[in-house]
Structure formats: C-alpha cells, structure tokens
Amino acid sequence: MQSVVSIFLLILITLCCLSDSGKLRAQNGGASRTPEIRYDHDFGVSQVKRMLNDRIFMDAYPSAGVGMRRITEKDAIYIWLVEQFAFQSDGLIFWNSDPPLAITMADNSLASESGVGYIRIRDIYTSGKTRGNYISFEELWYYAVYEAISEHMSKSWNELYDKARHKEITRDEFVLSAARLEFEISEKTKDFYFMVWIPWAKNVGFKSDRQIWRIDAPQTFDKWIADYSVKAGFPEVPYSHNYDVLTGAVPNAKYDRGLAPTPSPASNGTANGQ
C-alpha cells in the first residue's frame, strides 16, 4: 500500500512541474494555450538506464540488514525519474554523460529553446578536500531530481530570458527573478524528498541523510537568498554575466543556465561541495 501511495504522489509532483512549465505560454500579449504534452515511457526508461549505467554509484545503495541492493524498475524513485524523461511538455530531455560546465555539480540545457534538452551530473569532485572522490548515491540522486525539476520549468526560464533579451527588465530584476526560480526548484525538491524519497527509503531500509537535500535551508526566499549569497556569491554569479550576454553587452559569448550551481548539500550552497 505504501508503494502505491508513493507512486501516486510522485505522479502528482510530475504533473505539478508540467503545469508550472506551461503557465507562461502567452507571448507578446497573445492568449495562453494548453501545452502539447507527449508521453514516451520507453524513452524515459532508456534515459534512466543510461544514466544509471554512466553514474554507477546511483545504481546501488546500502540496505539495513541486507547489504548492497540495486535500483529496480519497481523502486518509486526510479519510476519518478523515468516520468521526468517520459513527459515531454517542452521537448525531448536527454541524459548527457558529459561533465557539467565549470565546477558545477550538475546542470541542464532547456528543451524549450531548441526542442531538445539534457541533464548532466558530475560523478567525481574536482576541487577541495574531496577532490577525486566519487559522489555518493544519495547526493547523485539529489542532483538528478533538482535538475529534472528545473528542466520541467524551462518555460519560466525562457520567459525570463526573453525579457532580458528585449531589455524589458534591469540586470538586478533579472538576477533576483532567476534566484526566485532557483528557490522554487529547491522547494519542489524538498517536496520530492518527503513525498517520494523518504517513503521509498523506509520501504527498502535505506538510511537517508536529510542534509544532502538541504531540508533545513531557510523556507522563505529572503532568508534563503541571504544565506546562499554569503557562501557562494549567488545569484550575482552567474546571472549578472548571463544578463550581459542576453542583452548584447558581452558580444559573442555564451550563456548557460547550468552555470548556476545546484545548491550543494556538503557546503550549504557552494558550487562544488567545498
């Protein structure tokens, strides 16, 4: 019964993410329209299998009284991740095995810009005291969930980028709006933790570490951003630069939403867990 409830809840989370990504369809004052949502379960399965094959530490976990266990297609967290790739409200989302840009732990490319997007997750720390160490099972899943949720909010990201391109907002407004989107993603990631991850963990005997999911991070935006900014220089990095690129102030440069560090559990928000 618990597993049935967990699966129902994870489907609700997926639909909420898709709903958010479709709210901003109106362009230049036009009427909003219902987004075209396609579903390809086989595609979702193929991408998750590739991810688990490329990031082998995502595929096995310690279970109390049992030892190491492998992720199976019946696990609620597996089903949830398959759904993220299977639901195609903005385009195809692929798993990309290449490492993320710069020193970020994970990033994504927005499907709604080109019809094809991707998620990338680093498997080894690249700096600090943990440099060269593999990232743990639970932390890898945290990054996968965070980036999947962000990908399904690509319409919100693109509306913000369009406003910057047309210089409808200032740099400060752009930076603050981007931070608010990151905060929304963080809150939805917490929802996943309580509604999907914890029920799954209890069911399979996995001892979860709530710090990885930043559950104790401030629950209001103002406190959250103040705590994050002190430690990571976020959101000015990277969004001030992105604004300059989008408005043409920095010619022939590339912006990438992925330059924004996924909040790191090991550091309360630095880019590489240090």
Number of C-alpha atoms within 10 A of each C-alpha: 5 11 15 9 13 22 21 15 18 22 16 13 20 19 16 15 22 24 16 14 24 23 15 18 16 12 10 6 6 8 8 12 11 9 16 10 13 13 14 14 15 11 18 24 20 15 20 22 17 15 21 15 13 17 19 13 19 21 19 16 19 15 17 13 8 9 11 12 15 13 15 12 13 10 17 25 25 18 19 24 21 22 23 26 28 24 22 23 24 26 20 21 28 23 21 18 17 12 17 19 18 14 17 24 30 29 28 28 22 27 23 23 14 11 13 15 20 19 26 25 26 22 25 17 19 19 14 10 10 14 13 12 12 15 19 15 17 21 21 22 21 25 25 22 23 24 25 25 25 28 29 31 27 26 24 20 22 17 15 19 20 15 15 22 16 10 15 12 17 12 19 14 13 23 22 17 17 22 20 17 16 22 19 16 23 24 20 18 24 22 16 23 22 14 19 23 23 18 18 20 17 14 14 16 16 20 14 14 12 15 15 21 25 22 18 11 18 15 12 10 15 11 11 15 18 13 16 19 15 11 13 17 14 23 22 20 15 19 24 16 18 26 24 17 19 20 17 14 12 13 10 8 12 10 15 16 17 21 21 25 24 22 28 23 23 16 17 20 23 23 25 25 22 17
